Amino acid sequence: MELIIQKGVEIGVKEFYPILTERVVVKTDGKDISNKLERWNRISYEAAKQSNRGIIPKVNDLLSFKDALDELKNLI
C-alpha cells in the first residue's frame, strides 16, 4: 500500500480510498488502524514534497466494498 500511495502521488492522484474486501491479505478485525492511516498520509506528504506537488493527496479512512460503491455513485 505504501508503494501504491507513493507512486500514485508522483503521477498525480488527488485522493486515495483504501477498500477493505473479503479477500484482502491484511485483516483489521475491528482493530484501530489510525496508525496506518497516519503513516499513509505521512508517505503521501513526503512523496508530494519530493515531487514538488502543490497539493498533498489525502488517504481517506478504510471503506467496505459496498461503501466504496456508494461513494463512487455520489461522485458521478
N, CA, C and O atoms as a GROMACS GRO file, in nm:
protein
  304
    1MET      N    1   0.082  -0.119   0.000
    1MET     CA    2   0.000   0.000   0.000
    1MET      C    3   0.087   0.125   0.000
    1MET      O    4   0.054   0.226  -0.063
    2GLU      N    5   0.198   0.117   0.072
    2GLU     CA    6   0.285   0.233   0.080
    2GLU      C    7   0.342   0.271  -0.056
    2GLU      O    8   0.350   0.388  -0.090
    3LEU      N    9   0.382   0.171  -0.133
    3LEU     CA   10   0.435   0.195  -0.267
    3LEU      C   11   0.326   0.249  -0.360
    3LEU      O   12   0.353   0.336  -0.443
    4ILE      N   13   0.206   0.199  -0.345
    4ILE     CA   14   0.094   0.247  -0.426
    4ILE      C   15   0.068   0.395  -0.398
    4ILE      O   16   0.046   0.474  -0.490
    5ILE      N   17   0.071   0.432  -0.271
    5ILE     CA   18   0.050   0.572  -0.235
    5ILE      C   19   0.162   0.659  -0.289
    5ILE      O   20   0.138   0.764  -0.349
    6GLN      N   21   0.285   0.615  -0.269
    6GLN     CA   22   0.400   0.693  -0.315
    6GLN      C   23   0.396   0.716  -0.466
    6GLN      O   24   0.410   0.829  -0.511
    7LYS      N   25   0.379   0.611  -0.542
    7LYS     CA   26   0.379   0.624  -0.688
    7LYS      C   27   0.254   0.695  -0.738
    7LYS      O   28   0.259   0.768  -0.837
    8GLY      N   29   0.141   0.673  -0.670
    8GLY     CA   30   0.018   0.742  -0.708
    8GLY      C   31   0.032   0.893  -0.692
    8GLY      O   32  -0.013   0.969  -0.778
    9VAL      N   33   0.093   0.936  -0.584
    9VAL     CA   34   0.116   1.079  -0.563
    9VAL      C   35   0.206   1.133  -0.673
    9VAL      O   36   0.182   1.242  -0.726
   10GLU      N   37   0.309   1.058  -0.708
   10GLU     CA   38   0.403   1.103  -0.809
   10GLU      C   39   0.338   1.120  -0.947
   10GLU      O   40   0.382   1.204  -1.026
   11ILE      N   41   0.237   1.040  -0.978
   11ILE     CA   42   0.173   1.052  -1.110
   11ILE      C   43   0.051   1.144  -1.108
   11ILE      O   44  -0.011   1.166  -1.212
   12GLY      N   45   0.015   1.198  -0.990
   12GLY     CA   46  -0.089   1.300  -0.987
   12GLY      C   47  -0.222   1.262  -0.925
   12GLY      O   48  -0.321   1.333  -0.944
   13VAL      N   49  -0.229   1.153  -0.852
   13VAL     CA   50  -0.354   1.115  -0.784
   13VAL      C   51  -0.389   1.222  -0.681
   13VAL      O   52  -0.300   1.272  -0.612
   14LYS      N   53  -0.516   1.256  -0.671
   14LYS     CA   54  -0.559   1.361  -0.578
   14LYS      C   55  -0.605   1.307  -0.443
   14LYS      O   56  -0.595   1.377  -0.343
   15GLU      N   57  -0.656   1.184  -0.440
   15GLU     CA   58  -0.712   1.129  -0.318
   15GLU      C   59  -0.710   0.977  -0.325
   15GLU      O   60  -0.726   0.919  -0.432
   16PHE      N   61  -0.692   0.912  -0.210
   16PHE     CA   62  -0.689   0.766  -0.203
   16PHE      C   63  -0.804   0.717  -0.116
   16PHE      O   64  -0.833   0.774  -0.011
   17TYR      N   65  -0.869   0.609  -0.161
   17TYR     CA   66  -0.976   0.545  -0.087
   17TYR      C   67  -0.940   0.398  -0.066
   17TYR      O   68  -0.971   0.315  -0.152
   18PRO      N   69  -0.874   0.363   0.044
   18PRO     CA   70  -0.843   0.222   0.069
   18PRO      C   71  -0.973   0.143   0.089
   18PRO      O   72  -1.062   0.187   0.162
   19ILE      N   73  -0.981   0.028   0.025
   19ILE     CA   74  -1.102  -0.054   0.031
   19ILE      C   75  -1.070  -0.186   0.099
   19ILE      O   76  -0.973  -0.253   0.064
   20LEU      N   77  -1.151  -0.222   0.195
   20LEU     CA   78  -1.137  -0.347   0.269
   20LEU      C   79  -1.233  -0.448   0.207
   20LEU      O   80  -1.355  -0.432   0.216
   21THR      N   81  -1.178  -0.552   0.146
   21THR     CA   82  -1.260  -0.654   0.082
   21THR      C   83  -1.247  -0.786   0.156
   21THR      O   84  -1.167  -0.800   0.249
   22GLU      N   85  -1.326  -0.882   0.114
   22GLU     CA   86  -1.326  -1.013   0.180
   22GLU      C   87  -1.193  -1.085   0.166
   22GLU      O   88  -1.151  -1.155   0.259
   23ARG      N   89  -1.127  -1.070   0.055
   23ARG     CA   90  -1.004  -1.144   0.029
   23ARG      C   91  -0.876  -1.063   0.048
   23ARG      O   92  -0.770  -1.100  -0.004
   24VAL      N   93  -0.885  -0.954   0.121
   24VAL     CA   94  -0.767  -0.872   0.145
   24VAL      C   95  -0.669  -0.950   0.233
   24VAL      O   96  -0.710  -1.028   0.319
   25VAL      N   97  -0.540  -0.930   0.212
   25VAL     CA   98  -0.438  -1.004   0.285
   25VAL      C   99  -0.435  -0.962   0.432
   25VAL      O  100  -0.427  -1.048   0.520
   26VAL      N  101  -0.439  -0.833   0.459
   26VAL     CA  102  -0.433  -0.784   0.596
   26VAL      C  103  -0.575  -0.761   0.647
   26VAL      O  104  -0.649  -0.679   0.593
   27LYS      N  105  -0.612  -0.832   0.751
   27LYS     CA  106  -0.744  -0.816   0.812
   27LYS      C  107  -0.732  -0.723   0.933
   27LYS      O  108  -0.638  -0.735   1.012
   28THR      N  109  -0.826  -0.633   0.947
   28THR     CA  110  -0.823  -0.542   1.061
   28THR      C  111  -0.899  -0.598   1.180
   28THR      O  112  -0.863  -0.569   1.294
   29ASP      N  113  -1.002  -0.677   1.157
   29ASP     CA  114  -1.084  -0.737   1.263
   29ASP      C  115  -1.124  -0.637   1.370
   29ASP      O  116  -1.120  -0.667   1.490
   30GLY      N  117  -1.162  -0.519   1.327
   30GLY     CA  118  -1.207  -0.416   1.420
   30GLY      C  119  -1.095  -0.343   1.491
   30GLY      O  120  -1.122  -0.262   1.580
   31LYS      N  121  -0.971  -0.370   1.456
   31LYS     CA  122  -0.859  -0.303   1.521
   31LYS      C  123  -0.853  -0.157   1.478
   31LYS      O  124  -0.904  -0.118   1.373
   32ASP      N  125  -0.791  -0.078   1.562
   32ASP     CA  126  -0.772   0.063   1.531
   32ASP      C  127  -0.663   0.076   1.425
   32ASP      O  128  -0.549   0.035   1.447
   33ILE      N  129  -0.698   0.134   1.311
   33ILE     CA  130  -0.600   0.147   1.203
   33ILE      C  131  -0.551   0.291   1.188
   33ILE      O  132  -0.495   0.329   1.086
   34SER      N  133  -0.574   0.371   1.292
   34SER     CA  134  -0.534   0.512   1.284
   34SER      C  135  -0.384   0.526   1.262
   34SER      O  136  -0.340   0.620   1.196
   35ASN      N  137  -0.304   0.434   1.318
   35ASN     CA  138  -0.159   0.441   1.297
   35ASN      C  139  -0.124   0.420   1.150
   35ASN      O  140  -0.037   0.489   1.096
   36LYS      N  141  -0.192   0.326   1.085
   36LYS     CA  142  -0.166   0.302   0.943
   36LYS      C  143  -0.207   0.423   0.859
   36LYS      O  144  -0.134   0.464   0.770
   37LEU      N  145  -0.324   0.478   0.889
   37LEU     CA  146  -0.370   0.595   0.814
   37LEU      C  147  -0.275   0.714   0.834
   37LEU      O  148  -0.247   0.788   0.739
   38GLU      N  149  -0.227   0.730   0.955
   38GLU     CA  150  -0.131   0.838   0.981
   38GLU      C  151  -0.003   0.816   0.901
   38GLU      O  152   0.052   0.910   0.843
   39ARG      N  153   0.044   0.692   0.898
   39ARG     CA  154   0.166   0.661   0.821
   39ARG      C  155   0.143   0.682   0.672
   39ARG      O  156   0.228   0.739   0.604
   40TRP      N  157   0.028   0.638   0.620
   40TRP     CA  158  -0.001   0.654   0.478
   40TRP      C  159  -0.011   0.801   0.440
   40TRP      O  160   0.035   0.840   0.332
   41ASN      N  161  -0.070   0.882   0.526
   41ASN     CA  162  -0.077   1.026   0.499
   41ASN      C  163   0.060   1.092   0.505
   41ASN      O  164   0.088   1.185   0.430
   42ARG      N  165   0.146   1.043   0.594
   42ARG     CA  166   0.283   1.094   0.601
   42ARG      C  167   0.360   1.058   0.474
   42ARG      O  168   0.437   1.139   0.424
   43ILE      N  169   0.340   0.936   0.423
   43ILE     CA  170   0.403   0.894   0.298
   43ILE      C  171   0.352   0.981   0.183
   43ILE      O  172   0.430   1.021   0.097
   44SER      N  173   0.224   1.010   0.182
   44SER     CA  174   0.166   1.097   0.079
   44SER      C  175   0.229   1.236   0.085
   44SER      O  176   0.262   1.294  -0.018
   45TYR      N  177   0.245   1.288   0.206
   45TYR     CA  178   0.306   1.420   0.223
   45TYR      C  179   0.450   1.421   0.171
   45TYR      O  180   0.489   1.511   0.097
   46GLU      N  181   0.528   1.321   0.210
   46GLU     CA  182   0.669   1.315   0.168
   46GLU      C  183   0.683   1.298   0.017
   46GLU      O  184   0.771   1.358  -0.045
   47ALA      N  185   0.596   1.217  -0.042
   47ALA     CA  186   0.601   1.197  -0.188
   47ALA      C  187   0.562   1.325  -0.261
   47ALA      O  188   0.621   1.358  -0.364
   48ALA      N  189   0.465   1.398  -0.208
   48ALA     CA  190   0.424   1.525  -0.269
   48ALA      C  191   0.536   1.627  -0.258
   48ALA      O  192   0.563   1.702  -0.352
   49LYS      N  193   0.601   1.629  -0.144
   49LYS     CA  194   0.712   1.721  -0.122
   49LYS      C  195   0.828   1.690  -0.217
   49LYS      O  196   0.888   1.780  -0.274
   50GLN      N  197   0.859   1.561  -0.232
   50GLN     CA  198   0.970   1.518  -0.318
   50GLN      C  199   0.943   1.549  -0.465
   50GLN      O  200   1.035   1.584  -0.538
   51SER      N  201   0.818   1.537  -0.508
   51SER     CA  202   0.786   1.560  -0.649
   51SER      C  203   0.737   1.703  -0.675
   51SER      O  204   0.684   1.733  -0.782
   52ASN      N  205   0.754   1.791  -0.576
   52ASN     CA  206   0.718   1.933  -0.589
   52ASN      C  207   0.571   1.956  -0.625
   52ASN      O  208   0.540   2.042  -0.706
   53ARG      N  209   0.482   1.878  -0.564
   53ARG     CA  210   0.338   1.896  -0.585
   53ARG      C  211   0.285   2.000  -0.490
   53ARG      O  212   0.325   2.005  -0.374
   54GLY      N  213   0.196   2.083  -0.537
   54GLY     CA  214   0.135   2.185  -0.453
   54GLY      C  215   0.023   2.130  -0.367
   54GLY      O  216  -0.012   2.189  -0.265
   55ILE      N  217  -0.034   2.018  -0.408
   55ILE     CA  218  -0.146   1.957  -0.336
   55ILE      C  219  -0.098   1.827  -0.273
   55ILE      O  220  -0.033   1.746  -0.338
   56ILE      N  221  -0.132   1.809  -0.146
   56ILE     CA  222  -0.096   1.685  -0.077
   56ILE      C  223  -0.220   1.596  -0.078
   56ILE      O  224  -0.320   1.628  -0.015
   57PRO      N  225  -0.213   1.482  -0.150
   57PRO     CA  226  -0.329   1.393  -0.156
   57PRO      C  227  -0.362   1.334  -0.020
   57PRO      O  228  -0.272   1.299   0.057
   58LYS      N  229  -0.489   1.322   0.010
   58LYS     CA  230  -0.536   1.267   0.136
   58LYS      C  231  -0.564   1.118   0.121
   58LYS      O  232  -0.619   1.074   0.020
   59VAL      N  233  -0.524   1.041   0.222
   59VAL     CA  234  -0.561   0.900   0.229
   59VAL      C  235  -0.680   0.893   0.323
   59VAL      O  236  -0.667   0.919   0.443
   60ASN      N  237  -0.795   0.857   0.270
   60ASN     CA  238  -0.919   0.852   0.348
   60ASN      C  239  -0.926   0.726   0.433
   60ASN      O  240  -0.841   0.637   0.422
   61ASP      N  241  -1.028   0.720   0.519
   61ASP     CA  242  -1.049   0.601   0.603
   61ASP      C  243  -1.082   0.480   0.517
   61ASP      O  244  -1.126   0.492   0.403
   62LEU      N  245  -1.059   0.362   0.576
   62LEU     CA  246  -1.094   0.237   0.507
   62LEU      C  247  -1.243   0.231   0.482
   62LEU      O  248  -1.324   0.270   0.566
   63LEU      N  249  -1.278   0.180   0.366
   63LEU     CA  250  -1.419   0.162   0.330
   63LEU      C  251  -1.444   0.015   0.298
   63LEU      O  252  -1.354  -0.055   0.250
   64SER      N  253  -1.564  -0.031   0.325
   64SER     CA  254  -1.602  -0.163   0.278
   64SER      C  255  -1.630  -0.150   0.128
   64SER      O  256  -1.645  -0.040   0.076
   65PHE      N  257  -1.637  -0.262   0.060
   65PHE     CA  258  -1.660  -0.260  -0.084
   65PHE      C  259  -1.794  -0.192  -0.116
   65PHE      O  260  -1.804  -0.114  -0.210
   66LYS      N  261  -1.898  -0.224  -0.036
   66LYS     CA  262  -2.030  -0.165  -0.058
   66LYS      C  263  -2.025  -0.014  -0.037
   66LYS      O  264  -2.082   0.062  -0.116
   67ASP      N  265  -1.958   0.030   0.069
   67ASP     CA  266  -1.947   0.174   0.095
   67ASP      C  267  -1.868   0.244  -0.016
   67ASP      O  268  -1.898   0.358  -0.052
   68ALA      N  269  -1.768   0.175  -0.070
   68ALA     CA  270  -1.690   0.234  -0.181
   68ALA      C  271  -1.777   0.252  -0.304
   68ALA      O  272  -1.765   0.352  -0.374
   69LEU      N  273  -1.864   0.155  -0.332
   69LEU     CA  274  -1.956   0.169  -0.445
   69LEU      C  275  -2.052   0.286  -0.425
   69LEU      O  276  -2.081   0.360  -0.518
   70ASP      N  277  -2.103   0.300  -0.302
   70ASP     CA  278  -2.192   0.412  -0.272
   70ASP      C  279  -2.119   0.545  -0.288
   70ASP      O  280  -2.175   0.641  -0.340
   71GLU      N  281  -1.994   0.550  -0.243
   71GLU     CA  282  -1.913   0.672  -0.257
   71GLU      C  283  -1.892   0.705  -0.404
   71GLU      O  284  -1.896   0.822  -0.444
   72LEU      N  285  -1.869   0.604  -0.484
   72LEU     CA  286  -1.849   0.623  -0.628
   72LEU      C  287  -1.975   0.677  -0.694
   72LEU      O  288  -1.968   0.763  -0.782
   73LYS      N  289  -2.091   0.627  -0.650
   73LYS     CA  290  -2.216   0.678  -0.705
   73LYS      C  291  -2.235   0.826  -0.673
   73LYS      O  292  -2.289   0.901  -0.754
   74ASN      N  293  -2.190   0.867  -0.554
   74ASN     CA  294  -2.202   1.007  -0.513
   74ASN      C  295  -2.110   1.097  -0.596
   74ASN      O  296  -2.140   1.215  -0.613
   75LEU      N  297  -2.000   1.045  -0.647
   75LEU     CA  298  -1.906   1.124  -0.724
   75LEU      C  299  -1.954   1.147  -0.867
   75LEU      O  300  -1.913   1.243  -0.932
   76ILE      N  301  -2.039   1.057  -0.916
   76ILE     CA  302  -2.085   1.066  -1.055
   76ILE      C  303  -2.200   1.160  -1.069
   76ILE      O  304  -2.251   1.180  -1.179
   0.00000   0.00000   0.00000
